[in-house]
């Protein structure tokens, strides 16, 4: 969906910005909320969808993780929100410690809470499922408190878990948060990402997965890129709502 008065940033600069950002459930960026239990908080998930308890397909991740960050939400959800991988999280936070500590996807103080709040604002708070393509925190060997990009082998090892979630839930839409999550979903479809920014809010039909893929900006850098894409914040939310409604309504016909 094209925004009003959209500019045309180059994919090279946009992708560089995306590469510099944290992964899907990162809690490294500052949140604008004063506390992790503010009145604006979305509901905190009470359960998780465990697929393979004590999974150790990736020895390096199994060694450094605190918890496997499994998906959360209704198993009949119409929308699955997919991120790349959990960030390090913050064990000292109130509730929103991050999936590496809670064992639940999208429960970081910054990105997880922000995405859940955004889905609530566009009307999908009770019909969205949240997960990551890679379920374990990929620690940076040089700084274990920071995350790195998952390796191709780690993505491949964890892909069956994502495919199980897609098969079980049978959603209409996969909402991929950021460049890396979008690449991972497309890889499961056997496709490659040809530039991320131009794909934002442009639905892609994934026949093998039997879903529509809708890429959105990662919350860690959306405040910068919303304006560069030609949106005001409320226009960006409205565009997400309209895109989801169009895809879901179209699939129902």
N, C-alpha and C positions, 0 to 999 in steps of 0.2 A: 504494500500500500504506500503510495507516494504522499509525503507530508506536504502541507501548504508551503510554497516558496522554498522548496528543498534546495539545499546546496549540493555540490557534487564532490565530496572529499575523495581523494585517491584511495584505492584499496591498500596501497603499500603503506601509507602513513596510518591508516585506520588499523590495519592488521598489526603494525608495530605497536600501536597503543594497546591493542588487545593482548598482544604477547606480553606486554609489560604489566598487565593486570593480574590479580590473583585469580585462582581457579574458582569453581562454581560456589563452593560453600565457605569461601575464605572469610575470616573475621579480622583481617589485618587492617582494613580501612576503618576510619572513624565513622561512627554513626551519628546522625544529627540528633537522635533522641538522647535525652539526658540520662535515662536509666533503662535497664533491660526489662523493667516491669511497668513501663509507661502505660497509660490508658489506651494508647494507640496499638498496643500489642495485638497481633492476631492470636487465635487459639493455639496453644502449644500441643503438639501431637501426643496422644496418650499411649499409642501402640505403634508397632512397626511390622513390616512384612519380611520376616526372616526367610531367606531362601536356602542358604547353605551355612548352617551354624559352624563357627570356627573354620571358615574357609581359609585355606593356606595355599591357594594356587600361585600366589606371588610371594615368595619367601621374604623378599626385602620389605614389602608392605606389611606382611604379617609380623615381622620383627619390630617395626617402628610404630605401628598403629596402637592406639589405646582401645578403640572399638571398631567393629565393622559398622559402617553407616548405612543401614538398610532403609528402604523406601517407607514412606508413611502416607496414609490417606485411604480413601474408600477404594475397594477393589472393583467398583463399577464406575470409576471416574471417567469423565469425558475428556479430560485434559491431563496429560502427564508432563510435569515440569522436570526437565533433565538438565543437570549440570555436569561439569567435567569430573570433579572429585572433591571430597571434603577438604577444607583447610585445617590448619592446626587447632583452631578453636581456642577457647579460654576456660580452663577448669575453674577459675575463680569467679566466673560470671554467675548471675543469679540463676536463671533457667537456660538462657540461650548460650550454652557453652560450645555449641558446634557438634556436628555429627561424630567427630573423632572422640568425643567424650560422652555424648548422649546415646550413641548408636542409632540415631535417627537422622535421616536426610533433611537438609535445609533447616537446621536448628541453630545456626550461628547467630550471634548478636547482630551482625551487620547484614550480610547477604541473605541468609536464610529468612530472618525475620522480615527483611525488606521485601523480598519476593513474595512471601506469604501475604503480607499486607497489601501489596500491589494486586495480587489475584483476588483478594477480598474486595478491593475497590472496584474491580471490573466485573464483580459478580460471580466469581468462581471459587469462593472460599470453601464451599462444602462439596465441590465436585472436581477438585484437583488432587492429584497424587504427586508426591515429590520424591525424587530420587537422583542419584548420580550415576554416570556411566561407569566410573570406577568407584567402588564402595569404600576403599580405604584411603586414609591420608597418605599422600606420597611425600615423605619427608625429604628435604634437601640434605644430602650427605654432608655438605659443608656447614650447614646450619639447620639442625634437626627441628628447630622451632619454626622454620619456614617451609613452604611447600614448593615442589618442583612440578614440572609437567609430567604426567604419567608416560611411561614408555609405550611404544607400540605393542610390546608383548603383554604389558599389564592391561592395556585396553582390550586386547584379544582375549586374555584370560577371564576378564570380568564381563565380556560381552554376553555370554550365555545368561548371566543374571538379569541383564537389561532385557534380553529377548524373552526370558521367562515372565518378567513383569509386563511386557507389552502383550504377550499371549494371554496372560491371566486377566489383565484389566481390559484389554481390547478397547483402547481409547480412540477417539476420533482425531485428536491433535496431540502431537508432541511439541511442547513449547521449550525450545532449547535456549538456555541462558548463556550467550556469548559464543565466541568463535570456536573455542575448543570443543564445547558440547555439541555445537552444530556439526563440526567435522566428524565427531565420533558417531553421531546418529547417521550421517550420510555414509560413513564407512560400513556400518551395519547393513545399509541398503546397497552397498557396492558402488557408491558414488564418491566423487571428490568435491571439496569445496573450492569454488573458483572466486575467491574474494568474499569477505564476510559482510562488509558494511552495506553493499548493494543488495544483500539478501535479507536485511532486517525487515521483518513484517511482510515478507513475500512468501506466501505458502508454496511448499514444494510437495508434490505427491510422491510418496514412497510406496510403490506397489508391493514390493516384497514384504515390507513391514505392515502393510495395510493401514497406514496412518498418513495424516498430513503433518508435515514438519513446518513449524513457524519459528524462525530464529528471532530472538530479541536481544537487546543489549545486556551485557553483564552488569549487575548493579554496581560493581566497583568502578566502572567508568561511564555509566549511562548519563550522569549529570553533565559530563563534558560533551558527549556525543549527541545527546538529545538536541541541543541547540545547533550543532553542526549539521544535523540531518534536517533542520528546518522546523523542528517542533518546539512548542512550549511544553512544560511538563504535563499540563492537563490535556494537551492535544495528543501527546504520546500515549497517555493512558487511554484516551478515547479511541485512538487508533488500534491499540491492542484489543480493546473490547470489541470494536467493530470487526476486526480481522477474525477473532475467535468466533463471533456470532455468524459471520458470513460462511466460514468453513464448516462449522457444526450444523448450521441450518441447511447448507448446501448438501452435506453428506446425508442428511435425513430425508431429502427429497427423492 
